[in-house]
Amino acid sequence: MRKLATDARAAVAERVRDGMTIAVGGFGLCGIPRDLIEAVRDSGARDLTLVSNNMGVDGKGLGLLLENSQVTKVIASYVGENKLFAQQYLDGALEVEFCPQGTLAERLRAGGSGIAGFYTRTGVGTEVAEGKPHETFDGETYVLERGIVADLALVHAHTADAEGNLRYRATARNFNPLVAMSGKLCIAEAETVLDGYLDPDEVMTPGIFVDVTVLASDRPKDIEQRIVRPRPADAGVGA
């Protein structure tokens, strides 16, 4: 268990520094590394650049770092449900680089694969492409996007094994594998940590990408928007 740390706060505090670029897995509140995010908050690190699909919601997830004034720049695909994120952006207190969702995913994958940049048609002719190099291939215009290499990657997995191999559960997988790839150093929190090893066919992120694992705290998972279908009045009658 050489990659297993006993405490998320200590694991983060030893590695996080002011001015870092930190990539964080999750989509909304689904699959976010809550313990690690709170550890970054408690570390007091400042002037952070965060790379994430979005910034969670007010008071939860990455919203905690915004409330603590630890973030100076965000690279994300959309604002989401975080009102403070939107307000800081509109007030000019926060630099925001919006990136199409698929492009953001590929930028993270490219960074983790040693690819400095790639061309895509997505965003051509919009503000997203302004100031970026363009090239024509087969009569179509493409824009150059740079791969993202983060100083630190924080991810959440369902299961980790002794070598840091990770398995995710259902939609909580989302951006986590790509974020893990993109980091010069990756810390993964997992709901279950095995003494042994995952079956190779179950490995979704190879341990080569993971430097430290921690056991995630056991607590209820937050749901960003709980929407259920009304139960018919006669449901179950005559069943």
N, C-alpha and C positions, 0 to 999 in steps of 0.2 A: 504493500500500500504506500509506496514511496511518493505518490503524487497527492495523497490525501492530507489536507490540513484540518485541524480540529476546530478552527474558528474562522468564519467568513470575514469578520472585521479585522482580525490580525492579518489574514491572507491579503486583503486589499490594502491595508495600511502600510504594509511592507513594500508595496509595489506601485501604488498610485502617487503621482507627483503633479504639482501645479503645471498647467499648460499642456497636459496630455490630450491626445485624441483617443477617445474611448468609444468603441463600437459595442452596442448593446442589443442582444436578441429580444425577440418578442414582437407581438402585433397587438397594439392597444395594451390590454392588460393580460393577454393570453401568452403564456410561455415566457414571461419576463423573469429575470433573475432578481427577485425581490430582496433577498438577503444581501446580495452583492451591491445592489443599488443603495440600500440603506447603509451599507458599509462605506461606500463612496461618500455619502452625505456626512457620515460621522467622522470621516477622515479630515474634512475641512479643506480638501483640495480645491483650488480655484482656477479660473480662466480655462475651463475645460471646453473642448470641442467634442460634442456628442454626435455619433452616427447611429441612427436608429430609424425604423420605418416611421414612427411618430413618437410623441412625447407623453404617452399615457393620458391620464386625466388629472385634474387638480387634486393634490393631496395624496396621490398614489403613483407608484412607479417612478418614472423619470421626472414627473411633476415635482417630486420632493427636492430634486437638485435645482430646479428652476426657483422654487420657493426659497431656497437657501442661497440664492445668488451665486451659484458655483459655475454657471455655464455662460460662456460668451458667444459660442457659435453652435448651430445645429445644422446637420445635414440630414434631411428627412424627405419623405415623399408627400406628407401632408400634415396639417396642423392637428387634425383629430378633434378630440373632445376636451382638450386642455385650454381653458379660457385664459389662463395666465400666459401660456405660450403665445397665443394669438395677441394678447395685449402687449407683451414685451416686444414682440416683432413689430407691431404697428407703432409703438412708441419709439422704436429705433434703439432700444436697450439691448436687443439680441440680434446678432447676425444670423440670417437663415439662408441656407442654400437648398432650394427645393430641387428634387430630383425625381423623375418618373419612377414609379415603384419597381418596374422590371429592370430599369437601368440601374437603380440602386442595388438591387440584388446582384446584377452582373458585375457592378463595380467592386462589390465585396468579394465575389468569387474570383474576379480577375486579380485583385490584390493578393488573395491567398494562394493564387496559382503562379505568381511571379510574372503576371502580364501587366505591363505598365499602362496600357490603354487599349481601347478598341473603338471601332466605328459602329454607329447605329443610326437608323433613320428616325428613331423616336426623338421628338423634340425639335426636329428641323423646322425652321420658320417660326419658332416661338421664342419667348424670352429665355427659355432653358438653354438654347443654343447660342445666345449672344456672347460674342467674345471668344468663342471656341473655334478651333480649326475645323474646316470643312473639307471634304473630298468627294469626288464623283466616282462612283463605281457602276458600271453597266447602265449609265445614263441616269442614275439616281443619286441624289445628294445625301451624304451622311455627315454626322458630326462626331468629333473625337471626344470620348469620355475617358477619364483617367481611372485606373484601378485605385481602390482605397486600401491602404495599409495602416491599421490602427496601432497605436502604442500598446493598448490594452483592450482585450475582448472579454466581455462578460456574458455568459450564456446560462440557460436553464435547461436541464435534461431530466428525463424521468429516471434513467438508470445510468450509473457510471460503474466501471469495473476498476480493477487494481492498476491498470495501465492507462486509465483516463479515457478509454473508449466509451462513447456515449450512444445512448438510445433515447429517442424522443417519443412522446405519446401524442398521436393524432395531430390535431391542428396546432398544438403547442410546439410542434417542430418549426413551423414558419421560417423566420430569418435566422434561427439559431445556428444551423450548420454553416451558413455563409459567414456569419459574424465570427464564429470560432476560427474559420480559415484565415480571416483577414488580420488577426491580431499578431503582433510580434510576440506577445505573451497572452495566454488565454487562461482565465479562471472559470471553471464550470461548477455550478451548484446542481446537485441531483437529489431527487426525492428518495432514491435508493442507491446505496453504494455497496457493491459486491466485494467480498473477500477474494473471489475468483475472477473469472473472465466471461465476458459476453460471448455467445456463439458468434463466430465471424459473420454469419449471414444476418445477424441482428444489429451489427455495428453501423451507425449512421454518420458519426463523426469519429474517424480514427484517432487514437490517443496521441499520435504524433503532433496533432494540432493543439493538444491540451497540456498545459504545464502544471496546473493545480486543480484539485477537486475538493469540494466541501459538501457536507451533508446539509441539504436544505431544511429549514425549520418546518415543522408540521403545523400548518395553520390553514384555515379555509382560503380557497382561491377567490379572488375578487372577479366579479363579472361586470364588464363595462356597461352593457345595456342588457338587462334581463327582459326578454320578450317571449311571452308564451301565448299560445292560442287559447281563446276562451273555451272552457269545457261546455259542450252542449247541455241544455237543461235536462234532457232525457238520457244522458250518457249512462250506460250500464243498466238501464231499465230492460228487464226481460232477458238479461244476459245469463 
